[in-house]
Amino acid sequence: MPNQAPTPLRIIIAGGGTGGHIFPAIAVAQAIQKLQPDATILFVGAQGKMEMEKVPQAGYEIVGLTIAGLNRQNIFKNLTLPFKLIKSFIQVKTIFNQFKPNAVFGVGGYSSFPVLKYAQAKGIPTFIHEANAFAGKANQWLGKQATKIFTGTKGMEAFFPFKKIQITGNPVRQNIAEGGIAKEAALLQFGLLPNHTTLLIIGGSLGAASINQAIQQNLQAFEKMGLQLIWQTGKPNAATYNTAAKEFGNVYVDSFINDMSAAYAAADLVVSRSGAMAVAEIAMSGKGCIFVPYPHAAEDHQTFNAEVLVKENAAQMIADKNVIIELLPMIEKLMANKNLVNEMETKIKTFAWKHADQVIAAEIIHEIASK
């Protein structure tokens, strides 16, 4: 009998909620299509979350589920969760019947759980990417039946079956991984001057109130120090921060920076949350960083992420509750100690995993072909 033509890849990529889930998912989707141009990819996320905007901007179709995550601050808001979960499984069944995927890739976020759980029940290969140094509960539950688990860091055997783990690092947005823009050109892009020390402040895709308040309170001090700022505030209270920065010519402020490659290129030092993808991007960019972990992250995983680097003198860390008091003194300390910054820059580069998106894409395609 003649060999049958291989079945075209039809892959669902599930998850989202934050840029730390969305942008790696897009990076893997792009890598899959480079290796397999006829692959069809459908994203599944949560209605009302940022993936519903960012995924179509990248050129992919997305379907939103009626689902919400566990509210750790107000338990009464969780009363409707069982009903939303049931509804999401019904929606997932419809999506699978229409799209007919031959594999599902989950990147985290609560919208990934019903999609991968349904796929596993139907015997469809499932792949997980766990970006953080402390695995989320949903990924731990899903990992037992997953085909393969890609991890951003070593030492994840405590959370997943050892034989299913492949350490790949975290996929970084293509323009950041490739870099290429010169510092002077990047500074001009933000309307800032060359030959001035520049601080990049990024509180994650949703912003960070404590970091923003610390920056706002010290705008005058930064100006006196001769520091320039590229300040991504996030959407909450963006107008307030914009107004506060208007009188300072040394500050570029925006609620969201689309060209993060240029932002990293322009920066001499970074202040950031320590979500897995922020850590991966900063490591890839080779920048000294002060991490301020988000204190309410599940299982306090942002502190775990930052501690891995701090223990190796690859970064500094300030607790969220102390950032308003401690941020300015730490920046002053680092500005006066270039050797310490140089050491951080050298050591953080050793945590950069190149081509994680390509490695993950190749493994997914290989596993599907071998079924």
N, C-alpha and C positions, 0 to 999 in steps of 0.2 A: 504493500500500500504506500502511496506517496506520503511524505511528511506533511502533516497539517501545518498551516501557517500559524505562528504564535498568536494567541489572543491579545489584542491591544490592551495596554494597561489602563485600568479605570480605578483611580485611587481617590479615596476620601481622606482629607486632612482635617482633623477635628481639634478644636480647642481655641483658646484666645483669652480675652479679658484684659490683657495688658500687652504693651509692645514687646515685653520679654517672651511672650508666647507667639505673638503674631509674626514678628519679623523673621525669627528662625524658621517658622512654618513656610513663609513665602520663599526664603532662601532655599529650602529643601525642594519645594515645588519647582523652582526655576532650575535647580540642579537635575531633577528627575527629567524635565523636558529637554535639557541639553543632551542627556544620555539617551532618551527615548522620545524623540520629537512628536510621535503620534500618541503619546500618553494623554489621557483626559483626566483632569483633576478638578474635584469639587470640594470646596471648603464648607465646613459646618461649624457655626459658632453660636453665640447667644444673642438673642435680639436685644438691641439697645446698647451693645458693647462696641468698643472701638474697632473690632475686626470687621464689623458691618460697613465701615467706612474705608479702612486701610486695605483690605483684601481686594475690593473692586478697583481701587486706585492702582494696584499692582497688576490688574488685568485678569483677575480670576473671579469666577462665579462663587457666591457664597449663599448658603441657606441658614436662616437663624432659627434657633430653637427657643421655645418658651420655657426657660429654665433660669434658676437663680442659685447662687452659692449659699453656703451656710453663713448666717450672720452671727459673728462671735460677740458683737456688742449688745445686740437686742434679740434675745431668744424668742420673743413673741413674733418677730418677723419671719421666723422659721416655720410657723404653723401651716403655711400654704405650700411648703417645699414638697411634701409627698405627692400632692396633686400636680404640681408643676413637673415633677419627675415622671409621673405616669404619662402625662400629656407629651413630654419630650420623647418617651419611648415610642408612643404612637406615631409621632412625627418622624422619628428615625426609621421606623418600619416602612413608612411611605417613601422616604428618601431612598432607602435601599432597594425597594421594589422598582422604583423608577430609574435609578442610576445604575444599579447592578455592579457594585464595586468588586474588584478581585483582591483588594487589600485596603487596610485602613491604617493611617499613621496619626498618632495622638501626640500633641505637644504640651498637654497640660491645660489647666483651666477647667472649671466644672462642666463646661459643655462637651468636653471630650469623653466624660464617663459613660453616658448612655449610648454614645456612638460605638465606642470600643466594646462595651459590654454586649451590645446587640450583635456586633460582628463576631465576637467570640462564641456566642450562643449558636450562631449560624455556621461556625467552622471556617470563617473567613480569616486569613492571616492578619494579625494585628502587630503593629510596631509602636513602640513608645520611646519618646525622648524625655529623659529626666535631666533638666538643666541644673538643678540645685544640688548642693552638697548634702542636704537633708531631704529625702524624697517625700513628696506629698502623699497623703493617704489614698487618694483615688488611684494614683499610679502604682502604689504598693498593692492595692487590691487587683488591679488589672494586670500587673506584672506576672502573676502566677500562671496565667493562661496566654500571655503574649508570646508571639513568635520570636521576637528579639527586642532587647532593651538597650537603647543607646544612652550613655551617660556623659555628662559634662565633666565629671571629676572621677578620680580614683576612689576606692574604698566604699563602693556602693553595695557590696555583698551583704551588708546588714539589712538591706531593704529588698533585694531582688535575688532570684535564683542565679547563682554564680555562672552557670553554663549559658545563660541567656544574655549576659551582659557583654556589651562591646563599648569600650571607652573611646569616644570620638571627639570629645570637647563639644562646645556649643556653636552652632552655625551662626556666623556673623554676616550682617548685611553686606552684599557684594561690594558696594562702593567703599565701605569701611575697610573690608579685607584687602582691597586693592590699593586704597590710599591714592597717592599720586599727586595731590595738590600741594603746592609749596606753602610754607607758613605765611609768607608775605601776601600772597594772593588770597589766602584764606582770610587773613585779617581785613584786607580791603573789602572782601565780600560782606563782612559784618560792619563795615564802616569804621573800623578801628585802625590805629596807627601801627606801623612796623616798629621793631626795636623797643617794644613795651611788654613787660611781663603780663601775661593774660591768663585769667582764671575762668575755667568753664564750670558752670553750675547746672547740674541736671538732676532733678528730683524724680526721675522716672517719667514714663509717658503720662501719668496722671498727676504729676506734681508732688511736692513734699512741703507741707505747711511749715514745719519746724526749720528746714533749711532756708525756705523763702523768707521767713521772719528774721533769721540770723543775717541773711544778706541785706535785707531792707534796713535793718537797724545799723548796719556798718557801711553803708554806701559812702558816707563822708570819709570814713577811715580808709577805705580802699582808695579813694581819690587822693588822699594825702600820701598814701604809700606809693603812688604812681602805678597802681594796678589797673588793668583793663578787665572788664567782665563780659563774658557771653553767658547770659542768664536765661535758661529755659524754665519757665515758671509752672507749666501745666495750666490747664484751663481754670481751675478754681481760683477766684480772686485775681485773675490775670490783669484786669483793669487797674486794680489798686497798685500792683507792683509796677505796672507800666507808668502810672502817674508818678510814683515815687522815684523812678529812674530818669524821668524826663529832664531834670535839671543837671544831670551828670553826663558829660560828653564822653566819658570813658566807659559807658555801659551800653551794650546791645541787649535788649530784652525782647522775648517773644514767648508765647504760650507753648509753642511747639516748633522745634527746629527740624526741617525736612532734610537738610544736607548735613547730617552728623559727621560725615567724612571731613568736611571743611571745618566744623567746630572742633574736632579732635586735632586737626592739623594746626589750628590757630592757637591751641591751648599749651601753656607751660605747666599747668597744674589743674587737676579736676577735683571737684567736690560732687559726690554722687551717692545715691542709694546703692545698695549692693545686691540688687536683683541679679540673677545668674547672667542675663544677657548684657547688663551694664558692665559687669565684671569682665565678661568675655571681650566686649568691644574695647574697653580701656586697656586690657592686656594686649590685644591685637595692635592698638595704637601706641603702646609703650609709654604711657603717661603716668607720672606720679599722681597718686590719688589719696584723698581723704574720704573714706567711706563712712556714711551715716546710715546704718541699717534701719529699715522700717520696722518698728517694734511690734507691730500687729501682724506681721507676715506669719502664715501658717507654720507651726512648729519652729518659729523664730529662725527660718531658714536663711534669711538675709545676714544674720549675725554669723551663722556657720560659714556662709560664702565668704564673708570678709575675713574671718579669723584664719582661714586657710592661707591667705596672702600675708596678713599681718605677722603671723608666726615666722614667715620667711623674710621679713623686713622688706616686702614688696609693696606695702601700702600702710597707711595710717587709718585709725578708726576712732570715731567719737560716738558715744551712745546718744540716741535721739534726744533723750531728756536733758542732755548737757550741751547740745549743739549751740544754743544761743550764747552761752557763756564761753565755751571752749573753742569755737571755730576761729574767731579772729586771732587769738594767741597762737593757735597751731599754724595758721597761714603765715603769721609773722615769723614764727620759728623756722618754717620751711624756706621762706624767702631769704632768711639770713644764713641758711645752711644748704648751699647748693650741692655739697657732697652727698647729703642725705637724700635729696631729690634725685640726683644722678643714680644713686644706689637703687632707689625704688624703681626708676625707669628701666634699669638693667634687669632687675630681678622679676619685675612684673611681665616682661616679655617672655620669660620661661614658662609662663602659664598660658600663653597663646597657642591654641590649636588651629592650625591652618587647614583649610579645605574640609572642615567638618561636614558641611552641606553635601559636598561631592561624595564623601565616604558613606554617609547615611543613604543618599540616593542610590549609590551603587549596590549597597547591601540589600536595600528593599527590592530593587529590580532582580538581583541574583536570587534572593529567597523565593520570590514569586515564580521565577522561571524554573526553580528546582522542585516546585510542588507538583 
